[in-house]
Every structure is written in structure tokens, then in C-alpha cells.
């Protein structure tokens, strides 16, 4: 029987990943980036 412990991290160093800018010309936020996806996530499991 073989047991393996595994750790996976996403965006470990917390570098910003920006969303798409607002492209609707009728809004005052046009050209602004108003969202970012979730920052760090991780998971551990035994296999």
C-alpha cells in the first residue's frame, strides 16, 4: 500500500489577476477594471 500526501496551491504569491475592463460606452466606469478573481486558494489531500 502506497500513501501520498499532496498539496496544491493556486496564486501562491498573490500576484494580481485583473478582470476585463468595462466596455459599455454609456457607463461612467468605461475602461475601468472593476473585478478580480479570488486570490489564493489551496487544497491538501491524501491519496
N, C-alpha and C positions, 0 to 999 in steps of 0.2 A: 504494500500500500504506500502510495506516494502522496504527501500533503504539501501544498504550495500556498504561501501567503502572498497576496498580490495587492498593490496599492496603485491607483491611477489618479492622476491629478490633471486638471484642465485649467489653463491660465494660471499656473502656479505662481508666476512672478507678478501677476495682477497688471499686466500691460493693458491699456485701454483698447477696446474694440468698439468703434463707434458705429451707430446705425446709419441708415441712409438719410440724407438731408430732405427736408420738406420741399416738395416740388410744385405745390399748388400756388400759382401766382396771386391768388386772391387772399392769401393769408399773410399776416404780418410776420410770421415765422419763416417765410420763404428763404431757403438757403441755409437755415439753421439745422443743426443736428440735435434732435431733442430726445434721443433714446440711446441707451447702451444695453447690451445683453447682460445677463447675470455675470458676476465676476467669478471668483474662484469656486470650483466645485471639485469634489474628490470622492473616492469610494475605495473601500477596502473589502477584500473577500478572501475566503479560504476555498481552496479547490483541491 
